[in-house]
Amino acid sequence: AGRLLPGMDYTEKEPKPGGNVDGYGHGTHVAGVIGAAAGNGIGIAGAAPGCKLMPLRIFNNWGHSTTGASTAAVIYAVENGAKVINASWGSILPGQAALDAYQYALDKDVVLVAAVGNSGKNEPKAYPGASPGVIGVAATNAEDRWGSFSTWGDWVSLAAPGHGVLSTYPMSKGNGYRIMDGTSMAAPMVSAAAALVRSQYPQLTQEQVKARLEKTAKDVIQNGIDPYSGHGRVDIARAVLDPL
């Protein structure tokens, strides 16, 4: 899910809203899972193809960033009207300013979804995925089993497909598409589900959206809530269509 190294300085560390340059490729892949156009006969369709995306660049061309950049991006997104924030990144040493930014987003009724990491172990905790109120997303494979690279623990809220995910990728780095693995690929599926729920039920608060996604998830891996999939693998159809 990229590397956030606190205290390090990079020439491309500032978040850049909009634009069409992604020298790393990670963000383009994540964005495609959420909102790639549907019905055009090209490539893939995102899970919420009608949504509006607000791209904020926090990684440089080598996949490095800082907690300062991610913190600034979260605040920028909140103050510019984001209803759902996808954080396909994490830091084990986020600092108080970052933790305050995550809480600020929740307090402003923003659904905050985050990848839990790719350690394949129950440590380390990565933030914002392990933050209270945040939807921490682990990865499943095509058989609805645990993605062996996925970090696990009692802070996991939900799981989503994160193995062998085909999505958009910068044309400068290939043919415009790439298959990738990671909780970074799982989190945007949940973000897309949250966006669809907010569109269908705009009266729901961010806490209620989180609860709905958890309630409608498919129980997988182990019976009940478990450290590998949390409440289960996200079920977008049920989240949108089940009666309130």
N, C-alpha and C positions, 0 to 999 in steps of 0.2 A: 504494500500500500504506500510505497514511497518511504523516504527516510527524512524525518524531521530531527535536525540536530540542534538543540538549544545552544544559543550563544555564538553560532557560526555566522559568518558574513558572506553573502553571495551577491553577485552583481545583478541577479535577476530575482531578488527575493520579494519584491513588492507585488501585491495582487494587482492584476490588470484586468478590469472589467471589460467584457466584450472582446473584440479583436478576433483574428483568425490564425494566430500563430501558436503552435504547440510544439516546441522543440523536443519534448520528452515523449509525448504520445499517450501517456496514462490518462490524462483528463479527457481527451477526445474519445477514448475507449469507454470510459465511465459515462460520459454524456450520451453516447450512442445507445447504451443499455436503457437509459431513461427515455430519451426523446428523439431517436432517429426517425426520420419521416416514414410513414406507412403508405402503401398503395401506389408507390411510384415504380414498382418493378425492379428496384435497384437494391442490392445488398440486404440489409436487415431492417426490421422495424423495431423501434423502441417500445417499451411496455406502456409508456404514456406519450404517444407520438404527438399529441396536440398541446403538450405543455410548453410553457415559455422557460427557456434556460437562461441562467445568468452565470456565464463562465467567469471564474476568478482564478487567475493563474498564481499559484504559490510555489511551484517547482521550477527550478532552472532546467537547462537542457540535459542535465545529468541526474535528475530525480532528487535533487537536494532542496531543502527548504529550511525554514526556521519557524519556531513557534510564534514569533512576532508576525510573520507573514500570514500564517493561518488564523491567528487571532484577529488581525486586521480584516481578513477576508470574511470571517464570520460576522463581525460588526458591520462591515459594508453591506453584506447581504441582508441583514436584519433591517438596517436603516433605509434600504432601497426596495423594500416590499416583498422580500422572499417569504413564502409560506412554508416551504420545506427546504432544508439544507442537507445536502449529501456531503459527508466528510469521508472520502475514501483515502484517508490518511490518519495517522495517529502519532502521539508522542508519549513516551513513558515518563517524561519529565516536563509536563506542560507549563508549569509555573502558574502563579496565582492569577495573572492577567488573562491567561488562556481559560482557566477554569471559570473566571468571572464572565468571560465572553460567552461561554457555553450556557451558563445560567441566564445571562442576559437574553440570549435567543429564546430560551424556554419561557422566560418571564414575558416576552413579547409575543407569545403564542405561536412560535415557530416550531414546527416538527424538525428535530435534529436527529439525523440518521448517520451512523458511523460504522466503518469497518472495525472489527475487533483485532485484526492482525493475522499474521501468517507464520507464527512460530511453531505451530503443530503441538503446542504445549498449553498448560493452563496458566502460564506466565510468559512474558510480563503483561500486566494490564496496560493497555494503550488508551489514551484519552484523545477525543471525547467519548470513544466507544464504551468505556467503563464508567462514565459519569452518570450520576443519578438523573433519571428523567430522559436520558438519551436512549434511542433505540440502537443498541449494539448488535451488529449483524455478523454472524458466522457463516461459513460456506458449507453447502451440501454438494454432492456429486449427482450424476444423472440417475442414480438408483435411489435417491433420497437418503443416502447415507452420509456420514461425516466426511467432509473433505479433509484428508489427513494433514494438510498444511495449515488448517484453520486453528487459530488460537481458541481455547475453550475455557469456560469458567462460569461461576454462578452469576456473572454480570451480563452474560449473553441474553438478549431479549428475543431474537428471532434468527432464523437462518434463511438462506436463499441460494439458488444455484450459483456456484462460483468456480466450477471446474469446466474447462473447455468452452469458454464463453466467446462467441464470435461477435465482434462489434466494430464500430468505426475506428479508423486510425489515420493519422496524417498521410496525405498523398506523398509528401516529401520523404516518407519512410517506408514506402511500399506501394501497394495497389489500393489503399484506402480502407482495408479491413485487416483484422488480425484476431487470432484466437489467443486468449489469455486466461490464466488462473489467478484466483486470489479472493480474499474477502472484499477487496476493492471492487470486484465485479459483482459480488453478492449484494453489497450495500445499495447500489443504485436501483436494483430491482425492488427493494423495499421502499426506497425514496419514490419511485414511480408509483407504487401502490399507495403510498401516503398522499401523493399528488392527486391521484384519482379519487381517493376517499374524500379529500378536501373539496374537490370539485363537485362530487355527488352530494356531499353533506356539509355544506359550508358553515353550518351552525356548530359543528363539533370543534371543541378546543383541541389543542395539541395533545393534552393528556388523554382525551377521548379518542383521538385518532390512534394513538399508540395502543390504547386498550383494545380498540376494535381490531387492529392488525394482529394483536396477540390472541384475542378470542377466536378469530376466524382462521388462524393458522392450522395447517395440517400437522397432526402429531406424528413425528418421525424420530428415528434413531432409538429413542428409549420412551417408554410410556410416561406421559405427563411431562412436566417441565424438567429439562435435563441440561447439563452444562455444555452440550455440543450443539444444540439447536434452540435452546431457550424454550419458548412456548411452542415452537415448531417451525416448519418451513412455510414462508408466507404464501397465502392463497389469495391472489388478487381478485379472482372471480367472486369468492365468498365475501371478501372485504368490501367489495363494491355492491354486490347484489343482495346479500343477506339483509333482511329487514332489521331496522334499528331496534 
